[in-house]
Amino acid sequence: MRRESGLSGRAGFAPVALMFGVSLVKGWLVMMDFMALRGAPALWRRLMAGWLLIVVALILAAYVLGARS
């Protein structure tokens, strides 16, 4: 029986990391342009960027830990 990698949960870390990299770029662009943080004080930009990085890091950690079990 032939199994597809996406259906078996064995897509690997590289495609997942690439997807989250693209999500980080999109999130950054949304923050800068849609939320109008480009002209905001640096503190607000850093807080929002930090929040975005923490959320993505936690989701990646959950993926890695879930893949081990």
Summary of the structure (lengths in Angstrom):
residues: 69
radius of gyration: 16.1
end to end distance: 23.6
largest distance: 57.5
contacts: 141
relative contact order: 0.12
helix: 77%
strand: 0%
